[in-house]
Amino acid sequence: MIKDFFDGISSYFGKMANFSRLGLWKYAFVPSIMGLLFFGGVVFSAINFGDDLGSLMTSWYKWSWGASFVAAIANWIGGLLMVVVGLLISKYVVMILAAPFMGPMSAKIESHTHPELASFQTTNSGATGFVRGLRITFRNLFREIFFTIFLLILGFVLPFLSPFTTIGIFLIQSYYAGYGNMDVTLERFYGVKQSSKFVRRHSGLALGNGIVFMLLLMIGIGFLIAPPLATNAVTEDVLSRIE
């Protein structure tokens, strides 16, 4: 797992030459535009609705003692909640919309680095591939939402745990982001169950890839480049581990 984890991170830097060597830039343009639009939506929502959510939480506090402190904490939590939910939703929307471009990009990398694997591919294409992708997307989304809400509530009920729950939320989102990036390649070889087993077996790779992906999403320019960078980074690592 430790080797997988560091491979997941280092591949972002070690595989950058693929964009020029294999002509991958054309796959990055449309996902970049979509990423920029969704980043703007996340920022707009956090700025405009975070205080409203904080005010709603403050209204539950009926005492005057410590009201200003509670209001400040509620506004902070409200803003954080908007960012967390916004990133979670935007991440999946961007990944779904980028999938038609990331799949061919991954396939092109495969044709140059592991052409011998072509004979092992399944028939996850057309309607079958679309249904498979939706199953994995919604399965991961519901699980991620469950764990994220649990940690948000835990941090709200026990404020001294907030730093740890915040880190936990980031790691959960990173894992499932890495899962999605790996599945761009896995969908050509495995069904839903086999893909899930593969990712669990290489959870460090998913986490390492997802951590960099999420860090990129947290900066403005990152929304422009996160999907193509993540797909390029993880494709060869996945291919080299397929049995």
PyMOL commands that set and color helices and strands:
alter all, ss='L'
color gray80, all
select helices_A, chain A and resi 2-14+18-21+25-27+29-58+67-113+115-120+126-157+159-186+192-201+203-217+222-241
alter helices_A, ss='H'
color red, helices_A
deselect
rebuild
show_as cartoon
